[in-house]
Amino acid sequence: MSDLMSTSGLPFDDIRALVRQMPGPDHAARHEARHRQERLTKPSGSLGRLEEIAEWLAAWQRRAPAVTRPVVAIFAGNHGVAKQGVSAFPPEVTAQMVSNFAAGGAAINQICAAYDLGLKVFDLALDMPTGDISEEPAMDEKGCAATMAFGMEALTGEPDLLCIGEMGIANTTIAAALCAGLFGGTGTDWVGKGTGLDAAGLARKAAVVDRALALHGAHLADPLEVLRRLGGRELAAMAGAVLAARMQNVPVIVDGFVATAAAAVLWRLDPAALDHCLFGHVSAEPGHMKLLQAMGKVPLLALGMRLGEGTGAALAAGLVKAAVACHSGMATFDAAGVSDRN
């Protein structure tokens, strides 16, 4: 268990205490980055969001921005709700894909190689699916908090940029239920085709989410209760990783619908809890844009992707690295002997 967590009180008390203790940005570091941006050989603001990214990175790293130890962390979990026929693929695929990650054969492996990103894969008890959320809570409080603490271990090795992603058959159903529990609405409002459901499968998926909402409806005022009842291990671990990154001054790039749903639990606890996060892309899952808009977050990319695996976050990490390269490598007007504007 991460040393960020104590062992006193109820399990979720430690999580709430960390949220209350979250450090804010370093405004002086942001100011220094902005001042340098104004002296680089370009019109002010001409690199658009790349300039904002460099300043954001400086504020949360609390120094001149740099990306030398980026890591993509993939959390893999299985879900009892898969037995309800909510996915086009069987649960066995989760473990098979984890093996594929280890062998270097997945899309995320190629993107990490292209952008020189480290990759960690966390197997979250794949042989023990969580409870079927349409029949019982996914996890108990102790197990959920322990899984959040396990997710904090993604910060081992002291990365300076963390990308979070996931793998888990049926986890877009879980993400849809989690969003409905956190923000309201019905299954139809949040579900999408996931790995390729047909119309009948989509209707079945929405109905399963509605059954879960009806079962747990009296307990959805607390975001952590929503997570343990309607979530999954990979979502709990991603939420823990995001929180640990905040405590350790590590900026985060969040991947697609499932990863964003996990992060939204923290946003519901404190809307400032995700200020150290960028959202790598908006996926083809219809609920993802709705979720981003509910939190006021603007994604970096819109490529029609819906794979998961951290692929969108990893692609966005390439943009972050480019933003840092421009910020640190470009010459200033004075150094280059280029005339500044009058």
Secondary structure, 3 states (H helix, E strand, C coil): CCCCCCCCCCHHHHHHHHHHCCCCCCHHHHHHHHHHHHHECCCCCCCCHHHHHHHHHHHHHCCCCCCCCEEEEEEECCEHHHHHCCCCCCCHHHHHHHHHHHHCCCHHHHHHHHHCCEEEEEECCCCCCECCCCCCCCCCHHHHHHHHHHHHHHHCCCCCEEEEEEECCCHHHHHHHHHHHHHCCCHHHHCCCCCCCCHHHHHHHHHHHHHHHHHHHHHCCCHHHHHHHHCCHHHHHHHHHHHHHHHCCCCEEECCHHHHHHHHHHHHHCCCCCCCEEECECCCCHHHHHHHHHHCCCCCECCCCCCCCCHHHHHHHHHHHHHHHHHHHCCEHHHHCCCCCC
